[in-house]
């Protein structure tokens, strides 16, 4: 059990270090909502809202993938050190 405790602490610290994704997600969704609401007046802004939303979702997915990859690499490093 003592081996798992440092691993879980390291994983949680990695996830805390990348706290940028939550504010970025909120910002992207807010901008997309703003353009979407403004799209009722100017229909061309619907396209802008869709593009912003697609870019934001891509950013969030890419960061999640990098987080998972980094956690896996750190766990493998820990396993190599323990061996």
C-alpha positions in Angstrom: 0.0 0.0 0.0 2.9 2.3 0.6 3.8 2.0 -3.1 0.4 3.2 -4.3 0.2 6.2 -2.0 3.1 8.1 -3.8 1.6 7.2 -7.2 -1.8 8.5 -6.3 -0.3 11.7 -4.9 1.8 12.2 -8.0 -1.2 11.6 -10.3 -3.3 14.0 -8.3 -0.5 16.6 -8.4 -0.3 16.2 -12.2 -4.0 16.8 -12.6 -3.9 19.9 -10.3 -0.9 21.3 -12.3 -3.0 21.4 -15.4 -5.8 23.5 -13.9 -5.8 25.7 -17.1 -8.2 23.5 -18.9 -11.3 24.3 -16.7 -11.1 28.1 -17.1 -10.3 27.7 -20.8 -13.3 25.5 -21.2 -15.5 28.0 -19.4 -14.1 30.8 -21.5 -14.7 29.0 -24.8 -18.2 28.0 -23.9 -19.0 31.6 -22.8 -17.7 33.0 -26.1 -19.6 30.4 -28.1 -22.8 31.2 -26.1 -22.3 34.9 -26.7 -21.9 34.4 -30.5 -24.8 32.0 -30.5 -27.1 34.5 -28.7 -25.9 37.3 -31.0 -26.6 34.9 -33.9 -30.3 35.5 -33.4 -29.8 39.1 -34.6 -27.0 38.4 -37.1 -27.3 34.9 -38.6 -23.7 34.9 -39.8 -22.6 34.7 -36.1 -24.0 31.2 -35.8 -21.1 30.0 -38.0 -18.6 31.8 -35.7 -20.2 30.2 -32.6 -19.9 26.7 -34.1 -16.2 27.3 -35.1 -15.4 28.6 -31.6 -17.1 25.7 -30.0 -15.4 23.1 -32.2 -11.9 24.7 -31.5 -12.7 24.7 -27.8 -13.8 21.1 -27.7 -10.6 20.1 -29.7 -8.5 22.0 -27.2 -10.1 20.3 -24.2 -9.8 16.8 -25.8 -6.1 17.4 -26.7 -5.3 18.5 -23.1 -7.1 15.5 -21.7 -5.1 13.2 -24.0 -1.8 14.9 -22.9 -2.8 14.5 -19.2 -3.4 10.8 -19.6 -0.2 10.3 -21.5 1.8 12.2 -18.9 0.2 10.2 -16.0 1.0 6.9 -17.8 4.6 7.9 -18.4 5.1 8.9 -14.8 3.6 5.6 -13.6 6.0 3.7 -15.9 8.9 5.8 -14.5 7.9 4.9 -11.0 7.6 1.2 -11.9 11.1 1.3 -13.4 12.5 3.0 -10.3 10.8 0.4 -8.0 12.1 -2.5 -10.0 
